[in-house]
Amino acid sequence: MIDINCIPNMCPNNTVTEAKDFYVSHLRYSADYEGETTALVVGQMEHFYILKGNHEANYKKLIPEGFDACLKYFKDNIAQIHEYSERP
């Protein structure tokens, strides 16, 4: 998918949205992860809940509601779980 808001090779590959005690990391591409992923990360990288694809916008809407709302989103989309992800 082409991001029309981004000049090729000028977009950050990874964006992070921080909240209290957790953050959301969107990785546009990684050979290690075989594509695009979005991770819900607890604390100082204590737990990683990783979904395949771009879920950044959905998580951003939920961040004001707190970690539990984001974890619920993860669980609701568990069919897209990445093989490197932890399970809640």
Secondary structure, DSSP 8 states (H G I E B T S, - for coil): ---TTS-TTTS-SEEEEEETTEEEEEEEEETTTTEEEEEEEETTTTEEEEEES--HHHHHHHGGG-HHHHHHHHHHTGGGB-TT----
